[in-house]
Amino acid sequence: MAIYFADHAAPSAGTVVMPTGDTRVRVRRLLVTTAANGVVRLKQNPGPQEVLLTPSLQARAAGPPMDLSFTREYPQTEVEASLGYVTEIDGPHSIWIEYELVR
């Protein structure tokens, strides 16, 4: 299991990990804290060839942080595809992703 963490001040995008060999990236947990309402999406191969791994996930400033646990094979990338994300949140926010590389 590995962890990715980033703080952002405005809408952002990032690549979490690029697997090697014949592995894929499986997301186990997504945690988002935010000072403003907005949307988070997990993506495979961010850029021109990207594929959405999740629908738009609504992060809200009021109430508890968004804390999603995934216990099965969703969401996960295809073999040798990178995991990334995009946030559409106009304000300070943090993203925490727990993931593992699997065959």
N, C-alpha and C positions, 0 to 999 in steps of 0.2 A: 504494500500500500504506500502511496506517495501523496503529498499534499502540494497544492499550488495556492498561493495567497497573493493578492494585490490590492492596493488602495488606489482609488481614482477620485479625481475632483470633478470630472465631467464625463459625458458619454465616451466609451472606450471600447477597444477590441484587443484581443491578445491570443497568442498561441500558448497553450498550456504545456503540451508535450508532443514530440514526434517520435513514435515508436520505431524500433529497428527490427529487422528480420521479419518473421511471419507472425508478429503480434498485433494485437488491437488494443485500444484504450477503452476501458470500462469505467464509467463514472459510478462512484458509490455514494457520494454525498455532495450537495451543493448548498452553500450557506451564503446569503447575501444580507448585509446590513446597509441601510441607506438613510439619508436625511431628506430624500425626495422620492416621490413616486416615479416608477419607470418600469422598463422591460429588460429582461435578460434572456438570451438565447444561447444554447450550446450548439457548436458547429463542428463539422468534419471538414478538414482541409480549408481553413479560412482563406478567402481570396476568390479568384475567378471561378474555381472549380468547387466551391463550397457546397455543402449539403447540410440542411438543418437537422440536428439530432433531437431537438425538443421544440415544441411550440413556444410561443411567447409566454414567458413566465413573469407574472406581475409581482414586482417588489414594491412594498408599501412602507412609507415613513412611519405611519402610525401603527402601533402594535408591535408584536415580536418580529424578529428577523425572519426572512424566508429561510427555512431549513428543511430541505428535501433529502430523504434517504432512498437509495435505490438498491434493492436486494437481489435483483435478477440481471438479465442480460441487456437491460435498457436503462439508460442510453449507452451505446458503445459505438466506436468507429469501425469501419471496415479494416481489413488487414493492411498494415503499413500506412494508414491514414492518420493525420495529426488531429488533435483535439484542440479546439479553440472556443472562443466566446465573444459575444458582443453585448454591451450594455447601452441602453438608451435611457440614462438617468441623468437629469440636469442637476447635479449636486454631488456632494461627497458620498462615496459608497465603497464598500469592500466586498471582495469576492473570495471565497474559500472553496476549493474543489478537491475532494478526495477521490483518487483514481487508482487503478491498477492496470498493469500490462498483462494480457492473457493471450493464450494460444487458441 
